[in-house]
Amino acid sequence: MPTNDNCEQREPDEEKGSQEDAPEAQLAEILYVDPKAESRLVRRIDLRFIPLSMVIYVLNFIDRTNIGNARVLNSDTGDSLVRTTHISNLQYLISLMMFTIAYMLFEVPSNYMLKKFRPSRWIAFLLMAWGLITMVLGTTSNFSGITAVRFFLGVAEAGLYPGLIYCTTFWYKRDERALRVSLVSSVSSLGNAFGGALAFGIGRMNGIQGLQGWRWLFILEGIPSCICAVLCFFFFPDFPETASWLSDEERQLATERIKGVAALGHAEITWAEAKETLIDWRVYLHYIAYIGMSPPFSSLTLFTPTIVAGLGYEGLDAQLFTVPPFAAAFVVTVVVAWIADKRALRAWCSFASLFVAGLAFLVQGILPPHSFKARYGLLCIATAFTFASTPPQVSWLTANLRNTGALTLGVPMIISLGQIGQIIGVWTFKPSEAPGYPTGLFTNAAFLLAGSALILGLQAIYVRRNKALQAGEKNWEL
């Protein structure tokens, strides 16, 4: 259902009515909800869902991106992953791409399995699987082994992020999602920051028990995911209508308050809903805009240690100096998402984040390669706003997907098709271009600026459509 992201909620009979707000306004006429009781309920849901989701996604991101740290870890002593396994740069990039391909192929099926087997069970299974696979990665010794393990790691991790976003639609209204999505999404930047800090510490274990530091990195970072899988199985929330940790009154309120504005856990996915989602052209504009963020997101998560090493920082220092860009990204992501939720400015927050990040990459590419301090500062800005662009975009999409089929397909599809851009990001930072990396920087800038332009166009489409609805045209159903 289309939405004018700038509209405030108004009475249905006002000429200025917003399409996005209309279902909630209609529901309010039928169901009275005590604001204080609802506020208490939302706090309970937050305490159950948000902290555990953040921990899970931090572990997910650490295990996904630690190969970037392993690539250069202890390189000054000749014990990095690429030197120990004797893989070429091309083979390393292929192993990264195989993860992305698996991730893209298995996101939608994984979301379906989450719905079928319940979030707590399915996410716990994924946690255990990728934790064990990460540990196995520490035992590999050649290109074929690394590539095969990375592929299966992509299979296991594919369902986590779209699954968590999908779960927010079981529990939260549209104007509650952006901040919650951002709190979960923003810890991906903390995953990178922690990953750099952990690599700095674990790198000092190089040679212990005859193992290189990068092997210890994979082994030690896989264990927490396996432990967290047990906690997830027992404590992760499934659906409001079956939540045993809520009272009968709270269960009823949790279910009733999202009717018409969110997904219901017990609702079955129908082919008619799936077909309607797949042929909706507006949804694909969201997907294309999301692709604009994907190449820089991919290159930053995988190559920041390499980029930092090209800015004059070597050895373990290269790991340590990856922390500030991602720490800044966490703060900026939460602030931007809070503004998007508080002011109902999801489109504008997405646009601004993409535009600022694009400019930061562009200026980095223009500056002389040896302007290390200026380029490092711009790297922090580019990283922060690249990550900040994701939650408003995803929240904006979920606000326009109303039925169970649309949400089950639409959420993983935006992440899945975004992997097209992530595959591009794998190939753009060429070692032969160090330390300037013009291809990577200008490619990232081009995708981000194009994405920001598309966001503006999509927002204009919603504004025009809402004006047409005010003139009495038939409402769109998703």
ROBADREN-877877 format. One record per residue (C-alpha): residue in one letter; z, x, y. Coordinates in steps of 0.1 Angstrom, whole numbers, plus 5000, padded with zeros to 4 digits. Example, Ala and Ser with C-alpha at 12.3 -4.5 7.8 and 13.67 -1.06 7.14 Angstrom:
<nodes>
   res      Z      X      Y
     a   5078   5123   4955
     s   5071   5137   4989
</nodes>
This chain:
<nodes>
   res      Z      X      Y
     m   5000   5000   5000
     p   4991   5016   5033
     t   5016   5025   5059
     n   5017   5034   5096
     d   5041   5062   5094
     n   5050   5059   5130
     c   5060   5022   5130
     e   5096   5011   5132
     q   5108   4982   5111
     r   5102   4948   5128
     e   5104   4912   5119
     p   5074   4900   5098
     d   5063   4875   5124
     e   5060   4901   5151
     e   5025   4912   5160
     k   5035   4948   5157
     g   5046   4946   5121
     s   5042   4976   5098
     q   5027   4972   5064
     e   5051   4998   5049
     d   5081   4979   5061
     a   5069   4944   5053
     p   5081   4943   5016
     e   5116   4954   5026
     a   5117   4929   5054
     q   5107   4901   5030
     l   5133   4913   5004
     a   5160   4912   5031
     e   5153   4875   5035
     i   5161   4869   4999
     l   5188   4894   4991
     y   5218   4902   5012
     v   5232   4937   5006
     d   5265   4947   5020
     p   5257   4979   5040
     k   5291   4995   5032
     a   5288   4989   4995
     e   5252   5002   4996
     s   5263   5033   5014
     r   5290   5040   4989
     l   5265   5035   4961
     v   5240   5059   4976
     r   5266   5085   4979
     r   5275   5081   4943
     i   5239   5084   4933
     d   5234   5115   4955
     l   5264   5132   4939
     r   5250   5125   4904
     f   5214   5133   4911
     i   5210   5158   4939
     p   5232   5188   4929
     l   5221   5188   4893
     s   5184   5184   4903
     m   5187   5213   4927
     v   5202   5236   4901
     i   5175   5227   4875
     y   5147   5233   4900
     v   5162   5267   4911
     l   5162   5277   4875
     n   5127   5264   4870
     f   5114   5284   4899
     i   5132   5316   4890
     d   5117   5315   4855
     r   5083   5306   4868
     t   5080   5333   4895
     n   5100   5362   4881
     i   5068   5377   4868
     g   5060   5386   4904
     n   5092   5406   4906
     a   5086   5421   4872
     r   5052   5433   4883
     v   5067   5459   4907
     l   5103   5462   4894
     n   5111   5499   4889
     s   5075   5508   4897
     d   5088   5540   4915
     t   5100   5552   4880
     g   5069   5540   4862
     d   5088   5512   4843
     s   5072   5481   4859
     l   5057   5454   4837
     v   5021   5464   4845
     r   5027   5501   4838
     t   5048   5495   4806
     t   5023   5471   4790
     h   4992   5489   4804
     i   4976   5457   4817
     s   4950   5459   4844
     n   4952   5439   4876
     l   4925   5415   4863
     q   4945   5409   4831
     y   4977   5403   4852
     l   4958   5377   4873
     i   4944   5360   4841
     s   4980   5356   4827
     l   4990   5340   4860
     m   4961   5317   4859
     m   4968   5306   4823
     f   5002   5294   4834
     t   4986   5273   4862
     i   4960   5258   4839
     a   4987   5247   4814
     y   5008   5233   4843
     m   4978   5213   4856
     l   4969   5199   4821
     f   5004   5188   4811
     e   5020   5173   4842
     v   5007   5137   4838
     p   5015   5136   4800
     s   5050   5150   4807
     n   5057   5123   4832
     y   5048   5097   4807
     m   5071   5113   4781
     l   5099   5113   4807
     k   5095   5075   4811
     k   5093   5070   4774
     f   5123   5092   4763
     r   5145   5089   4794
     p   5149   5116   4821
     s   5181   5131   4807
     r   5166   5138   4773
     w   5132   5149   4784
     i   5143   5172   4812
     a   5169   5187   4789
     f   5142   5194   4764
     l   5120   5211   4790
     l   5149   5232   4803
     m   5157   5245   4768
     a   5120   5251   4761
     w   5112   5272   4792
     g   5145   5291   4790
     l   5137   5302   4754
     i   5101   5310   4763
     t   5112   5331   4793
     m   5134   5351   4771
     v   5105   5356   4747
     l   5084   5369   4776
     g   5109   5399   4778
     t   5098   5410   4743
     t   5060   5410   4749
     s   5042   5443   4749
     n   5005   5436   4757
     f   4981   5414   4776
     s   4975   5389   4748
     g   5013   5384   4743
     i   5020   5379   4780
     t   4991   5355   4785
     a   5000   5334   4755
     v   5037   5331   4765
     r   5028   5324   4801
     f   5006   5295   4789
     f   5034   5279   4769
     l   5058   5285   4798
     g   5033   5264   4819
     v   5033   5237   4793
     a   5071   5235   4794
     e   5076   5237   4831
     a   5047   5213   4840
     g   5068   5181   4839
     l   5098   5192   4858
     y   5089   5189   4895
     p   5068   5157   4893
     g   5095   5144   4870
     l   5123   5149   4895
     i   5102   5134   4923
     y   5094   5104   4900
     c   5131   5100   4893
     t   5138   5096   4930
     t   5116   5064   4929
     f   5140   5049   4904
     w   5170   5053   4926
     y   5160   5055   4963
     k   5141   5034   4989
     r   5112   5049   5007
     d   5131   5058   5038
     e   5157   5076   5017
     r   5133   5098   4996
     a   5120   5124   5020
     l   5154   5140   5026
     r   5163   5139   4989
     v   5129   5152   4979
     s   5133   5180   5004
     l   5168   5190   4991
     v   5153   5194   4957
     s   5120   5209   4968
     s   5136   5233   4993
     v   5155   5251   4965
     s   5122   5265   4953
     s   5125   5288   4982
     l   5160   5296   4972
     g   5147   5303   4937
     n   5124   5330   4952
     a   5153   5343   4973
     f   5177   5344   4944
     g   5149   5359   4922
     g   5144   5388   4946
     a   5182   5394   4948
     l   5186   5391   4911
     a   5157   5415   4905
     f   5173   5440   4929
     g   5205   5439   4908
     i   5189   5437   4873
     g   5165   5466   4882
     r   5195   5488   4881
     m   5198   5480   4844
     n   5165   5499   4837
     g   5169   5519   4805
     i   5200   5502   4792
     q   5197   5497   4755
     g   5163   5513   4757
     l   5149   5483   4776
     q   5130   5484   4809
     g   5145   5465   4839
     w   5117   5438   4838
     r   5126   5430   4801
     w   5162   5425   4811
     l   5150   5403   4840
     f   5133   5378   4817
     i   5160   5378   4791
     l   5189   5373   4815
     e   5171   5348   4837
     g   5162   5326   4807
     i   5198   5321   4795
     p   5210   5299   4823
     s   5182   5274   4817
     c   5193   5270   4781
     i   5229   5264   4792
     c   5219   5239   4819
     a   5199   5220   4793
     v   5232   5208   4777
     l   5246   5197   4810
     c   5214   5178   4818
     f   5214   5160   4785
     f   5249   5145   4792
     f   5250   5141   4830
     f   5215   5136   4844
     p   5209   5100   4856
     d   5183   5079   4838
     f   5177   5044   4852
     p   5198   5022   4875
     e   5198   4993   4851
     t   5212   5014   4822
     a   5236   5037   4841
     s   5269   5037   4822
     w   5286   5057   4850
     l   5282   5028   4874
     s   5302   4996   4874
     d   5285   4963   4866
     e   5285   4954   4903
     e   5271   4989   4912
     r   5244   4986   4885
     q   5233   4952   4899
     l   5232   4965   4934
     a   5214   4997   4924
     t   5187   4976   4907
     e   5184   4948   4932
     r   5182   4970   4963
     i   5150   4988   4951
     k   5131   4958   4938
     g   5097   4956   4955
     v   5101   4991   4971
     a   5105   5014   4942
     a   5099   5018   4905
     l   5121   5001   4879
     g   5130   5022   4848
     h   5125   4994   4823
     a   5091   4983   4837
     e   5061   4992   4814
     i   5030   5010   4826
     t   5000   4987   4824
     w   4963   4997   4822
     a   4956   4975   4852
     e   4981   4994   4874
     a   4967   5027   4861
     k   4931   5018   4868
     e   4940   5005   4903
     t   4957   5038   4911
     l   4928   5059   4898
     i   4901   5041   4918
     d   4921   5040   4951
     w   4902   5064   4974
     r   4931   5068   4998
     v   4953   5084   4972
     y   4927   5112   4967
     l   4929   5120   5004
     h   4966   5127   4999
     y   4957   5149   4970
     i   4931   5169   4989
     a   4956   5174   5018
     y   4981   5187   4993
     i   4956   5212   4980
     g   4956   5227   5015
     m   4991   5238   5009
     s   4986   5251   4974
     p   4969   5285   4978
     p   4995   5299   5002
     f   5023   5283   4981
     s   5009   5301   4950
     s   5003   5334   4966
     l   5037   5335   4983
     t   5056   5326   4952
     l   5037   5352   4931
     f   5028   5380   4955
     t   5056   5382   4981
     p   5071   5413   4963
     t   5036   5429   4964
     i   5030   5419   5000
     v   5064   5432   5011
     a   5057   5464   4992
     g   5026   5468   5013
     l   5047   5465   5045
     g   5064   5498   5039
     y   5092   5487   5016
     e   5093   5504   4982
     g   5111   5502   4949
     l   5141   5480   4948
     d   5140   5476   4986
     a   5107   5456   4981
     q   5128   5431   4960
     l   5155   5428   4986
     f   5132   5422   5015
     t   5117   5392   4997
     v   5150   5373   5003
     p   5148   5365   5041
     p   5114   5347   5041
     f   5126   5323   5014
     a   5160   5319   5029
     a   5144   5308   5061
     a   5121   5285   5042
     f   5151   5267   5027
     v   5166   5260   5062
     v   5133   5249   5078
     t   5124   5227   5048
     v   5156   5207   5050
     v   5154   5203   5088
     v   5118   5192   5087
     a   5125   5167   5060
     w   5156   5153   5078
     i   5134   5147   5109
     a   5107   5131   5087
     d   5133   5107   5072
     k   5153   5100   5104
     r   5123   5094   5126
     a   5098   5081   5100
     l   5074   5109   5109
     r   5063   5121   5075
     a   5026   5125   5086
     w   5035   5144   5118
     c   5060   5166   5100
     s   5034   5174   5074
     f   5008   5182   5100
     a   5031   5204   5121
     s   5043   5224   5091
     l   5008   5230   5078
     f   4995   5239   5113
     v   5023   5264   5122
     a   5020   5281   5088
     g   4982   5283   5091
     l   4985   5299   5126
     a   5011   5324   5112
     f   4988   5335   5084
     l   4959   5337   5109
     v   4977   5360   5133
     q   4989   5381   5104
     g   4953   5387   5094
     i   4943   5396   5129
     l   4971   5421   5135
     p   4965   5457   5126
     p   4976   5464   5089
     h   5003   5488   5100
     s   5021   5464   5124
     f   5047   5461   5098
     k   5075   5445   5118
     a   5053   5418   5134
     r   5036   5410   5102
     y   5069   5407   5083
     g   5082   5383   5110
     l   5051   5362   5107
     l   5054   5363   5069
     c   5089   5347   5073
     i   5074   5319   5096
     a   5044   5313   5073
     t   5066   5311   5042
     a   5091   5287   5059
     f   5066   5262   5071
     t   5044   5264   5040
     f   5073   5253   5019
     a   5084   5227   5046
     s   5051   5209   5043
     t   5056   5198   5008
     p   5085   5172   5009
     p   5070   5150   5037
     q   5036   5150   5019
     v   5050   5139   4986
     s   5074   5114   5002
     w   5045   5099   5022
     l   5025   5094   4990
     t   5054   5078   4971
     a   5059   5054   5001
     n   5024   5041   4994
     l   5027   5038   4956
     r   5045   5006   4948
     n   5042   4997   4911
     t   5054   5016   4881
     g   5019   5026   4870
     a   5010   5040   4904
     l   5041   5061   4906
     t   5039   5073   4870
     l   5004   5085   4876
     g   5003   5092   4913
     v   5032   5116   4916
     p   5022   5141   4888
     m   4985   5138   4898
     i   4992   5152   4933
     i   5011   5181   4918
     s   4985   5186   4891
     l   4954   5186   4913
     g   4973   5209   4937
     q   4971   5235   4909
     i   4934   5238   4918
     g   4945   5254   4950
     q   4972   5274   4932
     i   4945   5290   4910
     i   4927   5300   4941
     g   4959   5316   4954
     v   4962   5337   4923
     w   4930   5356   4932
     t   4931   5361   4969
     f   4955   5390   4974
     k   4935   5419   4962
     p   4952   5453   4955
     s   4922   5471   4970
     e   4929   5454   5004
     a   4965   5466   5007
     p   4983   5466   5030
     g   4962   5443   5052
     y   4952   5417   5025
     p   4927   5400   5048
     t   4912   5379   5021
     g   4945   5364   5011
     l   4958   5359   5047
     f   4926   5343   5060
     t   4921   5321   5029
     n   4957   5308   5033
     a   4951   5302   5070
     a   4919   5283   5063
     f   4934   5260   5037
     l   4965   5252   5057
     l   4946   5244   5089
     a   4921   5223   5070
     g   4950   5205   5053
     s   4966   5198   5087
     a   4933   5183   5100
     l   4931   5160   5070
     i   4967   5149   5074
     l   4957   5138   5110
     g   4927   5119   5097
     l   4947   5102   5070
     q   4973   5091   5094
     a   4946   5077   5117
     i   4932   5057   5087
     y   4967   5041   5082
     v   4971   5033   5118
     r   4937   5016   5120
     r   4943   4998   5087
     n   4977   4984   5100
     k   4960   4972   5131
     a   4935   4954   5110
     l   4963   4938   5089
     q   4978   4925   5121
     a   4945   4907   5127
     g   4950   4888   5095
     e   4931   4907   5069
     k   4943   4907   5033
     n   4970   4931   5024
     w   4962   4960   5001
     e   4982   4962   4968
     l   4986   4995   4949
</nodes>
